[in-house]
Amino acid sequence: MTDVVETKQDKIARRQVDKFQARRTQLATDALNTLAELGYARTSLRDIAQNSEFSLGVMHYYFADKRDLITQAVRQYEAVCVTRYDEVVARATSAEQLRDEFVEMFFDTLAEDAPLHRLWYDLRNQSLFDESFRADVLEIDGHREAMVGRVVSRYASLRGGELTGTPAVAYTLLDGIFHRALLHHLTGMTEAVARLRLELSKVMDYLVAGPQ
């Protein structure tokens, strides 16, 4: 079997690709605040360039269009969100700890990062009208569903029970609560958000059948 030796040209090409991807990541991160504040429809690459240290020409070099940029930005933020919940799952030693810490983080991130979550729902709604968004939205949605699946499966395991439905059903229920709570939060309806926070614990129990 012959080993494949990386040539000098290959190394240079790989470094160039890595640098290109790193700059895309940086630009997308810098763009998040502007996108989250204005939303997809009201934001242009020019708006983003005006709120960053990079020129419009640089934006066009690294991103094909606004859709490319917003998708990259949301992907990066969602990757961080998934990691947060995985940490909760990893350190939980009891069902009660997992449920309580999950509920706390669920509503903490809703309050702290409300504009970014609003951006995600904006992108998801856009995909209903713009087919070019759909593949990316479905992929991101799949990652979110998998994350919820890991949480509720671990919760069921710690309780010694079984899920009453599939991870997809669990995700649909929890996403519905999150979306509704986000709307109430943005509207300043704090009491409604508090009620949904209490309901989330009950929903977690509803998703699991078996020993307490």
Secondary structure per residue as TSV (DSSP state, phi and psi in degrees):
chain	resnum	aa	ss	phi	psi
A	1	M	-	360.0	129.6
A	2	T	-	-94.6	127.9
A	3	D	-	-73.3	142.1
A	4	V	-	-89.4	118.1
A	5	V	-	-94.9	127.0
A	6	E	-	-75.4	123.2
A	7	T	-	-80.1	168.0
A	8	K	H	-60.2	-39.7
A	9	Q	H	-65.2	-38.3
A	10	D	H	-63.9	-42.3
A	11	K	H	-63.6	-42.3
A	12	I	H	-63.7	-43.9
A	13	A	H	-63.1	-41.4
A	14	R	H	-65.4	-41.4
A	15	R	H	-63.3	-38.0
A	16	Q	H	-65.1	-40.6
A	17	V	H	-64.7	-43.3
A	18	D	H	-62.4	-42.1
A	19	K	H	-66.1	-38.3
A	20	F	H	-63.6	-46.4
A	21	Q	H	-66.0	-37.4
A	22	A	H	-64.1	-40.3
A	23	R	H	-68.7	-38.6
A	24	R	H	-59.3	-43.0
A	25	T	H	-61.6	-44.7
A	26	Q	H	-63.5	-45.8
A	27	L	H	-64.1	-41.7
A	28	A	H	-64.9	-39.2
A	29	T	H	-63.3	-45.0
A	30	D	H	-64.0	-28.9
A	31	A	H	-81.0	-16.7
A	32	L	H	-57.0	-45.3
A	33	N	H	-62.7	-42.7
A	34	T	H	-65.4	-44.4
A	35	L	H	-62.5	-42.9
A	36	A	H	-67.4	-33.3
A	37	E	H	-74.1	-42.8
A	38	L	H	-97.7	-25.4
A	39	G	-	86.6	166.2
A	40	Y	T	-62.0	-51.1
A	41	A	T	-64.7	-34.1
A	42	R	T	-94.2	3.1
A	43	T	-	-111.8	133.1
A	44	S	-	-116.4	165.4
A	45	L	H	-59.9	-31.9
A	46	R	H	-64.3	-41.9
A	47	D	H	-59.7	-43.9
A	48	I	H	-65.8	-42.1
A	49	A	H	-62.7	-38.5
A	50	Q	H	-67.4	-22.6
A	51	N	T	-102.7	17.5
A	52	S	S	-139.4	177.3
A	53	E	S	-85.9	1.7
A	54	F	S	-105.5	147.7
A	55	S	-	-80.6	165.7
A	56	L	H	-61.6	-36.8
A	57	G	H	-61.3	-39.1
A	58	V	H	-65.0	-42.7
A	59	M	H	-58.4	-44.8
A	60	H	H	-67.7	-28.1
A	61	Y	H	-69.9	-39.6
A	62	Y	H	-92.8	-18.0
A	63	F	-	-132.6	135.8
A	64	A	S	-64.8	-37.6
A	65	D	S	-166.0	-176.2
A	66	K	H	-62.1	-38.1
A	67	R	H	-59.2	-42.9
A	68	D	H	-61.0	-43.5
A	69	L	H	-68.4	-47.8
A	70	I	H	-65.4	-36.5
A	71	T	H	-65.5	-43.6
A	72	Q	H	-60.7	-43.9
A	73	A	H	-63.3	-44.8
A	74	V	H	-68.4	-38.6
A	75	R	H	-55.9	-46.8
A	76	Q	H	-64.4	-42.2
A	77	Y	H	-67.7	-41.8
A	78	E	H	-63.7	-34.4
A	79	A	H	-61.8	-38.1
A	80	V	H	-67.3	-42.1
A	81	C	H	-60.3	-44.9
A	82	V	H	-60.0	-41.4
A	83	T	H	-62.2	-39.7
A	84	R	H	-57.9	-47.9
A	85	Y	H	-71.4	-32.2
A	86	D	H	-63.2	-33.1
A	87	E	H	-67.2	-37.6
A	88	V	H	-63.2	-44.4
A	89	V	H	-62.9	-42.6
A	90	A	H	-65.8	-36.4
A	91	R	H	-93.2	-7.1
A	92	A	-	-70.1	131.1
A	93	T	-	-113.0	-4.6
A	94	S	S	-146.1	159.0
A	95	A	H	-63.5	-39.2
A	96	E	H	-63.9	-41.6
A	97	Q	H	-63.0	-45.2
A	98	L	H	-62.8	-46.6
A	99	R	H	-61.6	-47.6
A	100	D	H	-66.9	-41.8
A	101	E	H	-71.5	-34.2
A	102	F	H	-65.6	-46.8
A	103	V	H	-61.2	-42.6
A	104	E	H	-61.8	-46.6
A	105	M	H	-69.1	-37.5
A	106	F	H	-53.2	-47.3
A	107	F	H	-87.7	-25.1
A	108	D	H	-65.3	-46.6
A	109	T	H	-69.0	-30.6
A	110	L	H	-61.1	-42.8
A	111	A	H	-76.0	-43.9
A	112	E	H	-72.7	-35.8
A	113	D	T	-118.6	32.0
A	114	A	H	-52.7	-44.9
A	115	P	H	-61.8	-33.5
A	116	L	H	-73.5	-37.7
A	117	H	H	-67.5	-37.3
A	118	R	H	-60.8	-37.6
A	119	L	H	-63.0	-40.2
A	120	W	H	-61.6	-46.8
A	121	Y	H	-67.1	-31.9
A	122	D	H	-61.8	-46.6
A	123	L	H	-63.2	-41.9
A	124	R	H	-64.9	-39.5
A	125	N	H	-66.1	-38.6
A	126	Q	H	-60.1	-33.3
A	127	S	T	-66.1	-19.6
A	128	L	T	-69.3	-25.5
A	129	F	T	-107.3	-30.1
A	130	D	-	-112.8	106.5
A	131	E	H	-61.0	-27.1
A	132	S	H	-65.8	-18.0
A	133	F	H	-85.7	-21.6
A	134	R	H	-63.5	-43.7
A	135	A	H	-61.1	-43.3
A	136	D	H	-67.1	-42.6
A	137	V	H	-63.9	-42.7
A	138	L	H	-64.3	-36.8
A	139	E	H	-66.3	-46.6
A	140	I	H	-63.4	-42.5
A	141	D	H	-60.7	-36.5
A	142	G	H	-64.0	-38.9
A	143	H	H	-65.5	-39.4
A	144	R	H	-65.7	-42.1
A	145	E	H	-62.9	-41.7
A	146	A	H	-63.0	-39.1
A	147	M	H	-62.1	-46.9
A	148	V	H	-62.1	-38.6
A	149	G	H	-59.4	-40.7
A	150	R	H	-66.3	-38.3
A	151	V	H	-66.0	-53.7
A	152	V	H	-71.0	-31.5
A	153	S	H	-66.4	-41.0
A	154	R	H	-67.5	-38.0
A	155	Y	H	-62.4	-44.4
A	156	A	H	-62.0	-41.5
A	157	S	H	-63.1	-43.8
A	158	L	H	-67.2	-28.5
A	159	R	H	-85.5	-8.5
A	160	G	T	73.0	25.1
A	161	G	-	-119.4	-164.2
A	162	E	E	-133.3	153.1
A	163	L	E	-65.8	139.4
A	164	T	S	-81.6	-13.5
A	165	G	S	-147.8	-169.3
A	166	T	-	-85.3	163.2
A	167	P	H	-55.8	-32.0
A	168	A	H	-63.4	-40.1
A	169	V	H	-66.2	-42.8
A	170	A	H	-60.5	-44.0
A	171	Y	H	-62.9	-42.3
A	172	T	H	-60.7	-42.7
A	173	L	H	-65.6	-48.5
A	174	L	H	-69.7	-36.6
A	175	D	H	-65.6	-36.8
A	176	G	H	-63.2	-41.2
A	177	I	H	-64.7	-43.5
A	178	F	H	-63.6	-45.0
A	179	H	H	-61.7	-43.8
A	180	R	H	-67.2	-42.0
A	181	A	H	-65.5	-36.9
A	182	L	H	-63.6	-43.8
A	183	L	H	-61.0	-44.5
A	184	H	H	-63.9	-40.7
A	185	H	H	-62.5	-45.3
A	186	L	H	-66.1	-25.0
A	187	T	H	-89.0	-7.8
A	188	G	T	83.0	18.9
A	189	M	-	-90.9	75.5
A	190	T	H	-65.0	-36.3
A	191	E	H	-66.4	-37.7
A	192	A	H	-65.7	-39.2
A	193	V	H	-63.9	-42.4
A	194	A	H	-61.5	-40.1
A	195	R	H	-64.1	-41.2
A	196	L	H	-66.5	-32.5
A	197	R	H	-61.9	-42.6
A	198	L	H	-67.2	-37.5
A	199	E	H	-67.2	-30.8
A	200	L	H	-61.6	-39.9
A	201	S	H	-61.2	-40.3
A	202	K	H	-66.7	-37.3
A	203	V	H	-65.5	-39.0
A	204	M	H	-58.1	-43.5
A	205	D	H	-68.1	-36.3
A	206	Y	H	-62.4	-31.5
A	207	L	T	-75.4	-10.6
A	208	V	E	-122.5	132.0
A	209	A	E	-111.6	142.2
A	210	G	S	125.9	-165.4
A	211	P	-	-54.9	148.7
A	212	Q	-	-85.2	360.0
